[in-house]
Amino acid sequence: MRNILNLNQNWLFCKDTADISVRTGEQVNLPHSWNAIDGQDGGNDYFRGACLYVKTLTKAELPVADCYYLEIRGANSSANVYVGGEKLAHHDGGYSTWRVDLTGKLTDTTEIAIVVDNSPNEEVYPQMADFTFYGGIYRDVNLIAVSKSHFDLDYYGGIGLMVTPLVDGKDAHVKLQSFTTNADGLSVRYTVTDANGTAVASATAQGEACLDISDVTLWHGRKNPYLYTATAELLSADGEVLDTVSTRFGVRTFKIDPDNGFILNGEEYPLRGVSRHQDRLGVGNALLPEHHREDIDLICEVGATTIRLAHYQHDQYFYDLCDERGLVIWAEIPYISKHMPGGRANTISQMKELVTQNYNHPSIVVWGLSNEISIAGADEDLLENHRILNDLVHEMDKTRLTTIAAVSMCKMDDPYLQIPDVVSYNHYFGWYGGDTGMNGPWFDKFHKTHPTIPIGCSEYGCEALNWHTSDPKQGDYTEEYQAYYHEELIKQLFTRKYIWATHVWNMFDFGADARAEGGENGQNHKGLVTMDRKYKKDAFYAYKAWLVSPEVDPFVHLCGKRYIDRVEDVTKVTVYSNLPEVELLVNGQSIGKKTADNHFFYFDVPNVGESTIVAKAGDKSDEGKIRKVDEMNMDYVLREVGAVLNWFDVVEKPGRFSLNDKLADIMSCTAGKIWFVRLGLKLKKKMDANKKEKAKGEKKSGGFDVDLKADGGLMQMMGGFTVLRLSSMMGMMNISFTKEELLKLNKQLNRIRKPKNLKK
């Protein structure tokens, strides 16, 4: 019989070496990442290289078996396995399960050495993306002991059992396919049990079988995430059970309609949710089960019906939680941002692993082929890579659809969009250029242009930290602007039912060591919840108000509780609630009741002295304070960490440009365009110098390499940034400016007159 022994404890970890003879290091337990700290502290300098993990196995302590397999559930991003000094396996891809056959290699005491390497290269995805590529063995490692005849352990990390349910009226036909090793002439006994553990169907066959479930209970998302269990037992000729595997599955139908969105079991089921990265503060991606459970609890609390699990394969435990809680899932591979001609084989192998290992999860409905891969344009090699992946997925899984996340500047008639079954776009109008009002009309135009292509919004969001203002503006990183942004996006996206899915970017702040903006370097702060999961930003409650039924969880939330000191005589106070009416009390006195169909309630509150504010809805209440001050509390004002200049340090002259102006405005006049051309030449010199440094083989940098094209789509995005903000973000591309250089640029801009339509 199969035995699984967890090997997480007591590994010797030796940093910055691929030499398996090295024994100077520290004892660690798995899961483990060597970038848990330096991968999220900013500077784009987190260690990327090879590290060694060593563990000794004593055979007498292992289960007795014919065959042994080492199972590694996640090692980023490439790894070599050595047993007794002999190299047995190599694996490329940091987010999937893979196994190594140790049969015949284990002696009385056997040393296992695993060299894991997250160095930059041109063959293994991802290599360019806005998140940290944490190195390490960051998921479980197991030893699987099985008999000579067993369910397959060699094919792309799968369990050797595929379950394909087909709904037929009130019943279901369930096709079960098992894959075995050394099992010629042996039979498999299949059993399906319901959620109570009661057998509802069984059969014994050589090969596959089809079982019928009468009066089937459907898996219906969060309304009823009902799960069955399929068990396969490999039987000897005399009926002895040689090996057993099992998997949970759900029975459901779905389709994605270009006019009516997502349809689950024949009912419209709007997919409104979030994206998730798997890391957290001080831990990196080496998550424990309790971390995963906390994440799923928070996602369910906000009312999401869907999660985009970006930008790679997530832990099997988290997919299991999604099945249990009824979240509809988009699963994808890390084919992201930069198409690498040498990486095609890796996209294929990672896709085979993703589909093989996750085929039985009812929560998954689409396989993501890529994310923003056409940011530098779609050449024929890129298109062919996508056609290959699309055909591969359809061959492996005839029950699900394919999708992509297209970058905002990807044109609506791009041939790239014609490859998958459904399409989604990453749009940041209102944060990276443009304004919030552009989002809904853009989707209307796409829907009109391509009425037969289902369209979704795979990313949208803006960053917020503990900065505050009564006059929120795009790019200020305040909690108030993030709340305003999401209010507007909710109203535009959620009222267009043809949008098949929406995914906020992101549920949680996450590590992006190259980032140097917002005042806390090393993170992307677009999350609705902070990276430590301790604080739910106001925007979290805007979604909860729309998505959670008051019958399930009635609530009221007073926004701006971290924004106490205010200078204005009358201040705006916002309240979110899923209840129809809100009353606001100031120092115990009601200033009125309001109703709002959109769940957003706004009050003008006199600001005198110190006031206690209470928002009431039904029997729910929430409380905060405001205090009248004469001058703005500078603790609420963004100060960039490590910045050589902040916006309030920039010299501004009336009617003239400065570093605080948007690039698009500067380029609206001839003198501004000339200035930008000169800046472009300066940037090219810096980039050329960086490329020379890169050519020297430096491996300890996070690296975020990109080519800026003045005539490309990136310019559309860049136009929405102030020059100062853009200069700070250049750190992601290893381009930095000195204080003297920035002051010189500002002095040049001060000489350029603003066009009349831009003057205030």
C-alpha positions in Angstrom: 0.0 0.0 0.0 1.0 3.6 -0.5 2.7 5.5 2.3 3.5 9.2 2.2 6.2 10.5 4.5 6.7 14.2 5.0 10.3 15.3 4.8 10.0 19.0 5.7 12.1 18.9 8.9 15.8 19.4 9.3 17.4 20.4 6.1 20.9 21.9 5.8 20.6 25.1 3.8 23.8 26.5 2.2 23.3 29.9 0.4 25.0 30.9 -2.9 26.4 27.6 -3.9 25.7 24.8 -6.4 28.5 22.6 -4.9 26.8 19.6 -3.3 29.9 18.9 -1.2 29.5 22.2 0.8 28.4 21.7 4.4 28.6 25.2 5.9 25.1 26.6 6.3 22.1 26.6 8.7 19.4 24.2 9.7 16.0 25.0 8.2 12.6 23.5 8.0 10.5 23.6 4.8 8.7 25.4 3.4 11.6 27.9 3.1 12.6 30.8 0.9 15.9 32.7 0.9 14.2 35.8 -0.3 11.6 36.1 2.5 13.2 39.4 3.6 15.3 40.8 0.8 12.6 40.0 -1.8 10.3 42.6 -0.4 12.5 45.4 1.1 13.1 47.3 -2.1 16.2 48.1 -4.0 15.7 45.5 -6.8 18.7 43.6 -5.3 17.3 40.4 -3.8 19.6 37.4 -4.2 19.0 35.4 -7.4 21.3 32.4 -7.7 21.9 28.8 -6.7 21.4 27.5 -3.1 21.8 24.0 -1.7 19.5 21.9 0.5 20.8 18.7 2.0 19.0 16.0 4.1 20.0 12.4 5.1 17.5 9.6 4.9 17.9 6.5 7.1 16.3 3.5 5.3 15.4 1.7 8.4 13.1 4.7 9.3 11.3 4.6 6.0 8.2 2.5 5.1 9.0 -0.8 3.5 8.1 -0.6 -0.2 9.1 -1.7 -3.7 9.5 1.8 -5.1 10.3 5.2 -3.7 9.6 8.7 -5.1 10.8 12.1 -3.9 7.9 14.5 -4.3 8.8 18.3 -4.5 5.7 20.5 -4.5 7.4 23.7 -5.3 11.0 24.8 -5.8 11.7 28.1 -7.5 12.7 28.2 -10.2 15.0 25.4 -11.5 16.4 22.5 -9.5 18.7 19.5 -9.7 18.3 16.5 -7.4 21.4 14.4 -6.4 21.1 11.2 -4.5 24.3 9.8 -3.0 26.2 12.3 -5.2 24.5 11.1 -8.4 22.4 13.6 -10.4 19.0 12.0 -10.9 16.8 14.8 -12.1 16.5 18.4 -13.4 13.3 20.4 -13.3 12.4 23.8 -14.7 9.4 25.7 -13.4 9.0 26.9 -9.8 5.3 26.5 -9.1 4.3 22.9 -9.7 4.7 19.5 -8.2 7.3 17.1 -9.6 8.8 13.8 -8.6 12.0 11.9 -8.8 12.2 8.1 -8.8 14.6 7.0 -6.0 13.9 3.3 -6.5 17.2 1.3 -6.2 19.1 4.4 -5.0 18.5 4.3 -1.3 21.1 2.7 0.9 21.2 2.4 4.7 21.9 6.1 4.9 21.4 8.2 1.8 22.1 11.9 1.3 19.6 13.9 -0.7 21.0 17.1 -2.1 18.8 19.6 -4.0 20.3 22.6 -5.8 17.6 25.2 -6.4 18.4 28.2 -8.6 16.3 31.3 -9.3 19.0 33.0 -11.4 18.0 35.1 -14.4 17.9 33.2 -17.7 16.2 33.2 -21.1 14.4 29.8 -20.9 12.4 29.4 -17.7 9.4 31.6 -17.0 8.9 34.1 -15.4 11.9 36.4 -16.0 10.2 39.8 -16.2 7.2 40.7 -14.1 6.1 43.0 -11.3 6.6 40.6 -8.5 9.5 38.9 -6.7 10.7 35.5 -7.9 11.3 34.1 -4.5 13.9 31.3 -4.5 13.7 28.2 -2.3 12.0 24.9 -1.6 8.9 26.8 -0.5 6.3 24.0 -0.4 6.2 20.5 1.0 8.7 17.7 0.2 7.4 14.1 0.6 8.7 10.6 0.2 6.1 8.4 -1.5 6.5 4.6 -1.0 4.5 2.3 -3.3 4.4 -1.2 -4.5 5.9 -2.2 -7.9 2.4 -1.9 -9.4 1.0 1.5 -8.6 -0.9 4.5 -9.9 1.4 6.6 -12.2 3.8 8.9 -10.4 5.9 9.9 -13.4 3.5 12.0 -15.6 3.8 15.7 -14.9 3.1 15.4 -11.2 -0.4 14.1 -11.6 -2.1 11.6 -9.2 -2.9 9.1 -11.9 -6.7 9.6 -11.8 -8.9 11.9 -14.0 -12.5 12.5 -13.3 -14.8 13.9 -16.0 -18.5 14.4 -14.9 -21.2 15.0 -17.5 -24.6 16.3 -16.4 -27.6 14.5 -17.9 -30.8 16.0 -16.6 -31.1 15.2 -12.9 -28.3 12.6 -13.1 -24.6 12.6 -14.0 -22.3 10.3 -15.9 -18.9 10.2 -14.4 -16.0 9.1 -16.5 -13.0 7.8 -14.5 -9.6 7.2 -16.1 -6.7 5.8 -14.2 -3.1 5.7 -15.2 -0.9 2.9 -13.8 2.6 1.6 -13.8 3.5 -2.2 -14.0 -0.2 -3.1 -13.9 -0.8 -5.2 -17.0 -3.8 -7.5 -16.5 -4.7 -5.9 -13.2 -8.0 -4.2 -12.5 -9.1 -1.0 -10.8 -12.0 -0.7 -8.4 -13.7 2.7 -8.6 -16.0 4.1 -5.9 -17.8 7.4 -5.8 -19.0 8.7 -2.4 -21.1 11.7 -1.6 -20.3 14.5 0.9 -21.3 12.2 3.8 -19.0 9.4 2.8 -21.8 7.2 1.5 -21.0 5.2 -1.7 -23.3 6.2 -4.5 -21.7 4.3 -7.4 -18.9 1.7 -7.9 -17.4 -0.5 -10.6 -14.4 -2.6 -11.3 -12.7 -2.4 -14.7 -9.4 -2.8 -16.5 -8.8 0.8 -17.6 -11.5 3.4 -17.5 -15.1 3.2 -16.2 -18.2 5.3 -16.3 -20.4 5.5 -13.2 -23.8 7.1 -12.9 -25.0 9.3 -10.1 -28.7 9.5 -9.7 -30.3 12.7 -8.6 -27.0 14.4 -8.5 -26.2 17.4 -6.3 -24.5 20.1 -8.4 -21.4 22.1 -7.4 -22.9 25.6 -7.5 -20.2 28.0 -6.5 -20.6 29.7 -3.2 -24.3 28.9 -3.0 -23.6 25.1 -2.7 -20.0 23.9 -3.2 -21.0 20.3 -3.1 -18.2 17.8 -3.5 -18.1 14.1 -4.3 -15.0 11.8 -3.8 -13.7 9.3 -6.4 -11.4 6.6 -5.1 -9.4 4.2 -7.3 -8.0 1.0 -5.9 -5.5 -1.1 -7.9 -6.3 -4.7 -7.3 -4.1 -7.8 -7.7 -5.4 -11.0 -9.4 -6.6 -12.3 -6.0 -8.2 -9.0 -5.0 -5.5 -7.5 -2.8 -5.4 -3.7 -2.8 -1.9 -2.7 -4.1 -2.4 1.0 -4.3 -5.1 3.6 -3.7 -5.6 7.2 -4.9 -8.6 9.5 -4.4 -9.7 12.9 -5.5 -12.7 15.2 -4.8 -14.7 16.5 -7.7 -17.8 18.5 -8.4 -20.5 18.1 -10.9 -21.5 21.3 -12.8 -22.0 22.8 -16.1 -20.9 26.2 -17.2 -20.6 28.5 -20.2 -19.3 32.0 -20.8 -21.8 34.0 -22.9 -20.7 37.2 -24.7 -23.9 38.9 -23.7 -24.9 37.4 -20.4 -21.5 36.6 -18.8 -20.8 33.5 -16.8 -23.5 30.9 -16.6 -23.3 28.2 -13.9 -25.6 25.2 -14.1 -27.9 27.2 -16.4 -28.1 30.2 -14.1 -26.5 33.6 -14.5 -23.7 33.7 -11.9 -21.7 36.9 -12.1 -18.0 36.4 -11.5 -16.9 39.4 -9.4 -13.7 38.9 -7.5 -10.0 39.4 -7.0 -6.6 38.2 -8.0 -4.2 36.6 -5.5 -0.4 36.4 -5.2 0.8 33.7 -2.8 3.3 35.6 -0.7 3.1 37.6 2.5 5.2 39.9 4.7 8.3 38.3 6.2 7.4 34.9 4.8 7.8 35.3 1.1 6.0 32.5 -0.7 6.8 29.8 1.9 3.2 29.7 3.2 1.8 27.4 5.8 -1.7 26.0 5.7 -3.0 28.6 8.2 -1.8 31.3 5.8 -3.8 29.8 3.0 -6.9 29.5 5.2 -6.6 33.1 6.3 -6.5 34.2 2.7 -9.5 32.2 1.6 -11.5 33.5 4.7 -10.7 37.1 3.8 -11.6 36.6 0.1 -14.9 35.0 1.1 -15.5 37.8 3.6 -15.2 40.5 0.8 -17.9 38.6 -1.1 -15.8 37.4 -4.1 -17.3 34.7 -6.3 -14.1 34.3 -8.3 -10.3 34.4 -7.9 -7.7 34.8 -10.6 -4.8 32.8 -9.2 -1.9 34.7 -10.7 0.6 34.4 -12.2 1.5 30.8 -11.8 0.3 27.5 -10.4 -0.7 27.8 -6.7 -0.5 25.3 -3.9 -2.8 22.3 -4.3 -4.1 23.0 -0.8 -5.4 26.4 -1.9 -7.2 24.9 -5.0 -8.7 22.4 -2.5 -10.0 25.3 -0.4 -11.4 27.0 -3.5 -13.3 23.8 -4.3 -14.6 23.7 -0.7 -15.7 27.3 -0.5 -17.2 27.5 -4.0 -14.8 30.1 -5.6 -14.7 30.0 -9.4 -11.0 29.9 -10.5 -8.8 31.2 -13.3 -5.6 29.1 -13.3 -2.6 30.1 -15.3 1.1 29.6 -16.1 3.8 32.3 -15.6 4.1 33.1 -19.3 4.2 36.8 -18.6 5.4 40.2 -19.8 8.4 39.2 -21.9 8.1 36.5 -24.7 11.3 34.5 -24.8 12.0 32.6 -28.0 14.0 30.1 -26.0 11.2 29.6 -23.5 8.6 27.8 -25.6 9.4 24.3 -24.3 9.0 25.7 -20.7 5.6 27.1 -21.4 4.5 23.7 -22.8 5.9 21.8 -19.8 4.4 24.2 -17.3 1.0 24.0 -19.0 1.1 20.2 -19.0 1.8 20.3 -15.3 -0.9 22.8 -14.5 -3.6 20.9 -16.4 -2.5 17.5 -15.3 -2.3 18.3 -11.6 -5.5 20.4 -11.5 -7.8 18.6 -13.9 -10.2 17.4 -11.1 -10.8 20.7 -9.4 -14.4 21.8 -10.1 -13.5 25.4 -9.1 -11.3 25.9 -12.2 -13.2 26.9 -15.3 -10.5 28.6 -17.5 -6.8 28.0 -18.2 -4.8 31.2 -18.7 -2.3 31.1 -21.5 -0.4 34.2 -20.7 -0.4 37.6 -19.0 0.5 40.9 -20.7 2.8 39.0 -23.0 2.2 41.3 -25.9 3.4 44.4 -24.0 6.3 44.8 -26.5 4.1 43.7 -29.5 3.0 40.3 -30.8 5.4 38.8 -33.3 4.8 35.5 -35.2 6.8 33.4 -32.7 4.7 34.7 -29.8 1.5 34.0 -31.8 2.7 30.5 -32.7 3.5 29.8 -29.0 0.0 30.7 -28.0 -1.6 28.6 -30.7 0.5 25.6 -29.5 -0.6 26.2 -25.9 -4.2 26.7 -26.9 -4.3 23.5 -28.9 -2.5 21.6 -26.1 -5.0 22.7 -23.5 -8.0 21.7 -25.7 -6.4 18.3 -26.3 -5.7 17.7 -22.6 -9.0 19.1 -21.3 -12.2 19.2 -23.5 -14.3 20.5 -20.6 -12.8 23.9 -20.0 -12.0 27.1 -21.9 -8.8 29.1 -22.5 -8.2 32.8 -21.8 -5.6 35.5 -21.8 -5.0 38.7 -19.8 -4.2 41.3 -22.5 -2.3 44.4 -21.6 -4.3 47.6 -21.9 -2.5 49.0 -25.0 -3.1 45.8 -26.9 -5.3 46.8 -29.9 -8.8 45.3 -30.2 -8.0 43.9 -33.6 -4.8 42.2 -32.6 -4.6 38.6 -33.9 -3.4 37.6 -30.5 -7.0 38.1 -29.2 -8.4 35.6 -31.7 -6.5 32.6 -30.2 -8.2 31.8 -26.9 -11.9 31.0 -26.2 -12.5 34.1 -24.1 -10.5 37.3 -23.5 -9.8 39.6 -20.5 -7.9 42.9 -20.3 -5.8 44.5 -17.7 -6.9 48.1 -17.5 -5.7 50.8 -15.1 -7.5 53.9 -16.5 -7.5 56.2 -13.5 -4.2 55.0 -12.1 -1.8 54.5 -15.0 -3.0 57.4 -17.2 -6.5 58.2 -18.3 -9.3 58.6 -15.8 -11.7 56.2 -14.1 -14.6 57.1 -16.5 -12.8 55.5 -19.4 -13.2 52.0 -18.2 -16.9 51.3 -18.8 -16.9 52.9 -22.3 -13.8 51.0 -23.3 -15.6 47.7 -22.6 -18.7 48.9 -24.4 -16.6 49.6 -27.5 -14.9 46.2 -27.3 -18.3 44.5 -26.9 -19.7 46.3 -29.9 -16.6 45.6 -32.0 -16.5 41.9 -31.1 -20.0 40.9 -30.1 -19.2 37.2 -30.2 -16.0 37.4 -28.0 -16.7 37.2 -24.2 -14.7 40.0 -22.6 -13.6 40.3 -19.0 -11.5 42.6 -16.8 -8.6 40.6 -15.5 -6.8 43.4 -13.6 -7.7 46.8 -12.4 -6.7 48.7 -9.3 -4.6 51.4 -7.7 -2.2 51.7 -4.8 -2.9 52.9 -1.3 -0.8 53.1 1.8 -1.4 55.0 5.1 -1.5 58.4 3.3 -4.6 60.5 3.5 -6.3 63.6 2.0 -9.6 65.3 1.6 -8.8 66.0 -2.0 -7.8 62.7 -3.5 -6.0 62.7 -6.8 -4.7 60.1 -9.2 -1.2 59.0 -8.2 -1.3 60.2 -4.6 -1.3 56.7 -3.0 -3.9 57.7 -0.5 -6.5 55.4 1.0 -9.1 57.9 0.0 -8.2 57.9 -3.7 -8.1 54.1 -3.8 -11.6 54.1 -2.3 -12.9 56.6 -4.8 -11.3 54.6 -7.7 -12.9 51.4 -6.7 -16.3 53.1 -6.1 -16.1 54.3 -9.7 -14.9 50.9 -11.1 -17.6 49.0 -9.2 -20.3 51.2 -10.6 -19.0 50.8 -14.2 -18.0 47.1 -14.2 -20.6 45.4 -12.0 -23.5 47.0 -14.0 -22.3 45.5 -17.3 -23.4 41.9 -17.1 -21.8 41.0 -20.4 -18.4 41.3 -18.7 -17.8 37.6 -17.9 -15.5 38.2 -15.0 -13.8 41.0 -13.0 -10.7 40.5 -10.9 -9.4 43.3 -8.7 -5.6 43.6 -8.7 -5.0 42.6 -6.0 -6.6 41.1 -2.9 -3.4 41.5 -0.9 -0.3 43.8 -1.2 2.6 41.7 -2.4 6.3 41.6 -2.8 7.8 43.4 -5.8 11.4 44.2 -4.8 12.0 46.4 -7.9 9.2 48.8 -6.9 10.2 52.1 -5.4 7.0 54.1 -5.1 4.3 54.9 -2.6 6.7 55.4 0.3 7.2 51.8 1.2 9.7 50.2 -1.3 9.6 46.6 -2.3 5.9 46.1 -2.5 3.0 46.5 -4.8 0.3 48.2 -2.7 -2.8 47.7 -4.9 -4.2 45.2 -2.4 -7.5 45.6 -0.6 -5.7 44.2 2.4 -2.1 44.9 3.6 0.6 42.3 3.0 0.6 41.2 6.6 -3.2 40.7 6.4 -3.7 42.9 9.4 -5.5 45.9 7.8 -8.5 45.9 5.5 -8.3 49.1 3.5 -11.5 51.1 3.0 -11.9 49.8 -0.6 -12.3 46.3 0.9 -15.6 47.3 2.3 -16.8 48.9 -0.9 -16.7 45.4 -2.4 -18.2 43.8 0.6 -21.1 46.3 0.4 -21.9 45.2 -3.2 -21.1 41.5 -3.0 -22.3 40.3 0.4 -26.0 39.9 1.1 -27.3 41.6 4.2 -29.0 38.3 5.1 -25.6 36.7 5.2 -23.5 39.4 6.9 -25.1 42.8 7.5 -22.5 45.5 8.2 -21.7 49.2 8.1 -18.2 50.6 7.6 -17.1 54.2 8.4 -14.3 55.1 6.0 -11.2 57.2 6.9 -10.7 56.0 10.4 -6.9 56.4 10.0 -7.5 60.0 8.7 -8.2 62.0 11.9 -6.5 65.4 11.6 -8.3 67.5 9.0 -8.0 71.2 8.1 -11.3 72.0 6.4 -14.3 73.4 8.3 -16.7 70.9 6.7 -15.3 67.5 5.8 -16.7 64.7 3.6 -17.3 61.4 5.4 -18.0 58.2 3.4 -19.8 55.2 4.7 -20.2 51.8 3.0 -23.0 49.4 3.9 -25.0 46.5 2.4 -28.0 47.8 4.3 -30.4 50.3 2.6 -30.2 53.2 5.0 -27.4 54.8 7.0 -27.6 57.3 9.8 -24.5 59.4 10.9 -24.1 60.7 14.4 -21.5 63.4 15.4 -20.8 63.6 19.1 -24.1 61.8 19.7 -26.2 64.1 17.5 -27.7 62.8 14.3 -26.9 64.8 11.2 -29.2 62.8 9.0 -30.1 59.6 7.4 -29.3 58.7 3.8 -30.3 55.9 1.4 -28.1 54.8 -1.6 -28.8 52.2 -4.3 -25.1 51.9 -4.9 -24.2 51.2 -1.2 -22.0 54.3 -0.9 -23.2 57.0 1.5 -21.7 60.5 1.7 -22.1 63.0 4.5 -20.9 66.6 5.0 -19.7 66.8 8.6 -18.9 70.1 10.5 -15.3 69.8 11.7 -14.9 71.6 15.0 -12.6 70.5 17.8 -12.6 66.7 18.2 -15.6 64.8 17.1 -16.7 61.2 17.6 -18.5 59.9 14.5 -20.8 56.9 14.5 -22.3 55.3 11.4 -25.5 53.3 12.1 -27.3 50.9 9.7 -30.0 48.6 11.2 -28.4 47.3 14.4 -24.9 47.6 13.1 -22.6 50.5 13.9 -19.0 51.7 13.3 -17.1 54.5 15.0 -14.2 56.9 14.3 -12.9 60.3 15.2 -11.9 63.5 13.4 -10.1 66.5 14.7 -9.9 70.1 13.4 -6.3 71.2 12.9 -4.9 74.4 11.3 -2.3 72.8 9.1 -2.1 69.5 7.3 -0.6 66.7 9.3 2.5 65.8 7.3 2.3 62.3 8.6 -0.5 61.8 6.1 1.5 63.1 3.2 3.4 60.7 0.9 7.2 60.7 1.4 9.0 58.4 -0.9 11.5 56.1 1.0 15.0 56.6 -0.4 13.8 59.3 -2.8 16.2 62.1 -3.6 13.2 64.4 -4.0 9.5 64.3 -3.0 6.8 66.2 -4.7 6.7 69.0 -2.1 10.4 69.6 -2.5 10.1 70.4 -6.2 10.3 74.1 -7.3 7.2 75.1 -9.2 6.7 78.4 -11.1 3.2 79.7 -12.1 2.3 78.8 -15.7 5.4 76.7 -16.2 6.0 72.9 -16.1 7.8 71.0 -13.3 8.6 67.5 -12.3 5.2 67.4 -10.7 3.4 67.6 -14.1 2.2 64.6 -16.2 4.4 63.6 -19.1 1.4 63.7 -21.5 0.8 67.3 -20.6 4.4 68.2 -21.1 4.4 66.6 -24.5 1.3 68.5 -25.5 3.5 71.4 -26.6 6.5 71.5 -29.0 9.0 72.6 -26.4 7.9 69.8 -24.1 8.3 67.2 -26.9 11.9 68.5 -27.5 12.6 68.2 -23.8 11.3 64.6 -23.8 13.5 63.7 -26.8 16.5 64.9 -24.9 15.4 63.0 -21.8 15.0 59.9 -24.0 18.6 60.2 -25.1 19.7 60.4 -21.4 17.6 57.3 -20.6 19.2 55.4 -23.5 22.7 56.1 -22.2 21.6 54.8 -18.7 20.0 51.7 -20.3 23.1 51.0 -22.4 25.3 51.3 -19.3 23.0 48.8 -17.5 23.1 46.3 -20.4 26.9 46.4 -20.2 26.7 45.6 -16.5 24.3 42.8 -17.2 26.6 41.4 -19.8 29.2 41.0 -17.1 27.1 38.2 -15.6 26.0 39.8 -12.4 23.5 37.4 -10.8 22.5 38.9 -7.5 20.1 41.5 -8.8 16.3 41.1 -9.1 16.5 42.5 -12.6 13.5 44.1 -14.4 14.7 44.6 -18.0 12.5 46.3 -20.5 13.0 48.3 -23.7 11.3 51.7 -23.8 9.8 52.5 -27.1 8.7 56.1 -27.6 6.2 55.0 -30.3 4.9 52.0 -28.4 2.0 51.3 -26.1 4.2 52.0 -23.0 4.1 55.7 -23.9 0.3 55.7 -23.5 0.8 54.4 -20.0 3.7 56.6 -19.1 1.8 59.7 -20.2 -0.3 59.5 -17.0 2.6 59.7 -14.7 4.2 62.9 -13.3 7.9 63.0 -14.3 8.9 62.7 -10.7 6.7 59.6 -10.1 8.1 58.1 -13.4 11.7 58.7 -12.3 11.1 56.8 -9.0 9.5 53.9 -10.9 12.5 53.7 -13.2 14.2 51.8 -10.4 12.2 48.8 -11.6 14.3 49.0 -14.8 17.6 49.6 -12.9 17.6 53.3 -14.0 18.3 55.9 -11.2 18.6 59.6 -11.1 20.6 61.7 -8.7 19.2 64.7 -6.9 21.4 67.0 -9.1 20.0 65.3 -12.3 16.4 65.8 -11.2 16.9 69.4 -10.2 18.5 70.0 -13.6 15.5 68.4 -15.3 13.1 70.5 -13.2 15.0 73.7 -14.1 14.6 72.8 -17.7 10.9 72.2 -17.3 10.5 75.5 -15.4 11.5 77.3 -18.7 8.6 75.7 -20.7 5.3 77.6 -20.7 2.2 75.5 -20.2 -0.4 75.8 -23.0 -3.4 77.9 -22.0 -5.7 74.9 -21.7 -3.4 73.5 -19.0 -3.0 76.6 -16.9 -5.0 76.8 -13.7 
